[in-house]
Amino acid sequence: MELIEPFGIQYWILALVVLYGVLWLWCLIDLIKSEFTDNSIKALWLLLLVFLNPLAPFLYGHFARKQKLRTR
């Protein structure tokens, strides 16, 4: 048995990790570029993205939308 089989579970795990990393990076860039109703909210989201890593991108995508200033 080979260490890494073609299309084995390792590739699926690697794909999920890369996808999650892209999602986390997108949230971080969006956070930096966005204006919020209060600067402390922006700092709180930054802390959550850094320290509550597994859930933070999903929470950010759902809840931060309501806390951003509308520019349009």
N, C-alpha and C positions, 0 to 999 in steps of 0.2 A: 504494500500500500504506500502510495506516495504521500509526502508530507502535505502538499496542497493539491487536491484533486481539481481537474478542470470543472468549473461551475459548481464547486463545492460550497459548503457553508461559509468558508473563509471569505470567498468573494462577495457573498451576500452581506456579510457583516461589514466588510470593507466598504461596499457601496453605501450601506446605511450610515456609516461613520462619515464618509465624505459628504453625503447629502445633508446630514445634520450639521456638519461644519460649514457648508455653504449657507444653510438657513441661519445659523448663528451669526455668521459674518454679515449677511444681508441685514439682519436685525440691528447689528452694531452700527453699520453704515447708515441705516435709516434713522437710528437714534441720534447720531451725530449731526445729520443734516436737518432734522426736524426741529420745529419750534413747538414748545409745549406751553400750556397755560401758566405754568410756574416752573422756575429753574430747579426747584427741589425735586419735582417729579422726574425731571430728566436725570438728575443725579441718582434718584432711587432706582430708576430703570437700569441705569448703568451698573449699579451695585447688584441688582438682581441678575442681570445678564452675566456678570462675572462670577458671582458666588452661588447662584441657584441655577447652575448651568443646565441640567437635564430638562427642566421644565420652562425655563425663562423664555426661549424663543416662541414657544406656543402661547404662553401667557402674554408676551409682548404683542404678538400678532392679534390677539383677541381684545385685550384691554387698552393698549396704548392708543389705538385708533380714536377712542373717545376723548382722550386727554390732549390730543394735538390741536394746535390752532389751525383753523381753516384759512388757507391762503387764496382760494379761488373765489 
